[in-house]
């Protein structure tokens, strides 16, 4: 299933169904017909978020079924990301299978450094010319302003301490920071292990406060695309 399809499904589930239905036992029963007990595990996961151990966090992600084929990004978001890259070094935080890295490599052959980071990198498809680093976004093993462009898609919604994560992304970005998160509402029963929910673009701008003078924040088909200019001139 691609991102465009799941966004259409999310529109019905999040904006059409009334909240009392989405949070009801009836919805949980219907969702269990599709996903089994995992839908209940996800609800308990969010309820216990402040008290989870690192192993509990990792275990849920190991068992979580992959919804999208290859990438969580829509074609429109990928196009926007590729057109916003600045400089000669790029780091993709939360690279997953490496799908976005492959697109960047194909469309920006002049890059002198391309790096993918995830807390588990076994899923990444290894390609020549791309380095892979296992790390958490809240504590990145890079120097200040080490990469011209830093990209982080569909990660912030999963991070409990998302302000620390955003601070780290800003710290290692020299010219451009790009973040993509889903535009979604919180309900008790959802199909993703998300902690943070941003129903509007201005909801996300509060999350990245203080917002710098040069930024873009827009809705792209139920995903929020955010880009900010860092210290160096383009």
C-alpha positions in Angstrom: 0.0 0.0 0.0 1.4 3.4 -0.9 1.2 6.7 1.1 -1.4 8.2 -1.1 -3.8 5.3 -0.4 -3.3 5.4 3.4 -3.9 9.2 3.4 -7.2 8.7 1.7 -8.1 6.0 4.4 -7.0 8.4 7.1 -9.2 11.1 5.8 -12.3 8.9 6.4 -11.1 7.6 9.7 -9.9 10.9 11.2 -12.2 13.5 9.6 -15.4 11.7 8.7 -15.9 9.2 11.6 -17.1 11.1 14.8 -14.6 10.9 17.7 -17.0 8.9 19.9 -16.9 6.2 17.2 -13.1 6.2 16.8 -12.5 5.9 20.6 -15.2 3.2 21.0 -15.0 -0.5 21.8 -16.9 -1.0 18.5 -14.1 0.6 16.5 -11.6 -1.5 18.4 -13.5 -4.7 17.6 -13.7 -3.8 13.9 -10.0 -2.9 13.8 -9.1 -6.2 15.5 -10.7 -8.0 12.6 -8.0 -6.5 10.4 -5.0 -6.2 12.7 -5.8 -8.6 15.6 -4.6 -7.7 19.1 -1.9 -5.4 17.8 -4.5 -2.5 17.7 -4.9 -3.0 21.5 -1.2 -3.2 22.0 -0.7 0.1 20.3 -3.3 1.8 22.5 -1.6 0.5 25.6 1.8 1.5 24.2 0.7 5.2 24.0 -0.9 5.1 27.4 2.3 3.9 29.0 4.6 6.2 26.8 6.2 8.1 29.7 7.1 4.8 31.5 8.4 2.6 28.7 11.8 1.1 28.8 14.1 1.2 25.8 13.6 -2.5 25.3 9.8 -2.2 25.3 10.0 0.6 22.8 12.3 -1.4 20.5 10.2 -4.6 20.9 7.0 -2.9 19.7 8.8 -1.6 16.6 10.2 -5.0 15.8 6.7 -6.5 15.8 4.9 -3.6 14.1 3.8 -4.6 10.6 5.1 -2.5 7.7 2.1 -0.6 6.2 3.8 1.1 3.2 5.7 -0.4 0.4 9.3 0.9 0.7 8.7 4.4 2.0 6.3 6.3 4.2 6.6 9.3 2.0 4.2 10.2 -0.8 5.4 11.0 -4.3 4.5 14.7 -3.8 6.6 14.9 -0.6 9.5 13.1 -2.1 9.5 15.6 -5.0 9.3 18.5 -2.6 12.2 17.1 -0.6 14.4 16.5 -3.6 13.8 20.1 -4.8 14.7 21.5 -1.4 18.2 20.0 -0.9 21.0 22.5 -0.4 24.8 21.8 -0.5 26.9 18.8 -1.0 26.3 16.6 2.1 22.9 15.1 3.1 21.9 13.1 6.1 18.6 11.3 6.2 17.5 10.7 9.8 15.2 7.7 10.2 16.2 6.3 6.8 14.2 3.0 7.2 14.7 0.9 4.1 16.8 3.6 2.4 14.1 4.4 -0.3 14.6 8.2 0.1 18.4 7.8 0.1 18.2 6.0 -3.3 16.0 8.8 -4.7 18.5 11.5 -3.4 21.4 9.6 -4.8 19.8 9.2 -8.3 18.7 12.9 -8.5 21.8 14.5 -6.9 24.8 12.6 -8.2 27.2 15.5 -7.3 26.9 15.0 -3.5 30.1 14.3 -1.8 28.5 12.7 1.3 25.2 10.8 1.7 24.4 9.3 5.1 21.4 7.3 6.5 20.7 7.1 10.2 18.2 4.8 12.0 18.1 3.2 15.4 17.9 -0.1 13.5 19.7 -0.1 10.2 19.3 -3.8 9.2 16.2 -2.9 7.1 18.2 -0.5 4.9 19.1 -1.6 1.4 22.9 -1.1 1.2 24.1 0.9 -1.8 27.6 2.0 -2.8 28.3 5.6 -1.9 25.9 5.7 1.1 27.1 5.4 4.7 24.7 4.0 7.4 24.9 4.9 11.1 22.9 3.3 13.9 21.8 6.0 16.3 18.8 7.6 18.0 17.6 11.0 16.8 17.8 12.4 20.3 21.5 11.8 20.5 23.2 12.0 17.1 26.9 11.1 16.8 27.8 14.1 14.5 29.5 17.4 14.9 27.7 20.7 14.9 26.7 21.7 11.3 28.3 18.5 9.9 25.8 18.2 7.0 24.6 20.9 4.6 21.1 19.3 4.5 19.4 17.2 7.2 16.2 15.4 6.4 13.9 13.7 8.9 10.6 12.2 7.6 8.0 10.4 9.6 10.1 10.2 12.8 9.1 13.1 15.1 5.6 11.7 15.6 7.3 8.6 17.1 9.7 10.4 19.6 8.5 11.0 23.1 11.1 13.8 23.7 10.5 15.4 20.3 11.9 18.8 21.3 15.3 17.2 22.0 15.1 15.4 18.7 14.4 18.7 16.8 17.3 20.4 18.7 19.6 17.6 17.5 18.5 17.9 13.9 19.1 21.7 14.0 22.5 21.2 15.6 23.9 19.1 12.8 22.3 21.0 9.9 24.4 23.7 8.3 22.2 25.1 5.5 18.8 23.3 5.4 16.6 21.3 7.7 13.6 19.4 6.2 11.0 17.6 8.4 7.9 15.7 7.3 5.2 14.5 9.7 1.7 13.2 9.1 -1.1 15.7 9.6 -3.3 13.7 11.9 -5.6 13.7 14.9 -5.1 11.7 18.1 -7.6 8.9 18.9 -7.4 6.0 21.4 -7.2 3.4 18.7 -4.9 4.1 15.7 -2.8 1.9 13.4 0.6 3.5 14.1 2.8 3.8 17.2 2.7 7.6 17.3 3.1 9.7 20.4 2.7 13.1 18.8 -0.1 14.4 16.6 -0.3 17.5 14.5 -3.8 18.1 13.1 -2.8 21.5 11.5 0.4 23.1 10.1 0.3 25.7 13.0 0.2 22.7 15.4 3.6 21.7 14.1 5.0 25.2 14.1 4.4 25.2 17.9 6.4 22.0 18.1 9.4 23.6 16.3 9.3 26.9 18.3 11.2 29.1 18.0 10.6 29.3 14.2 13.4 31.0 12.3 12.6 33.8 9.9 13.2 31.7 6.7 10.9 28.7 6.8 8.2 26.8 4.8 5.4 24.9 6.4 2.7 23.5 4.2 0.1 20.7 3.9 0.9 18.2 1.2 -1.9 15.7 0.9 -2.3 15.1 4.7 1.4 15.3 5.4 3.1 18.4 6.8 6.3 19.5 4.9 8.5 21.8 6.9 11.8 23.3 5.8 14.0 25.9 7.5 17.1 27.7 6.4 20.0 27.3 8.8 23.0 29.6 9.3 24.9 29.5 6.0 23.6 31.3 3.0 22.3 29.3 0.0 
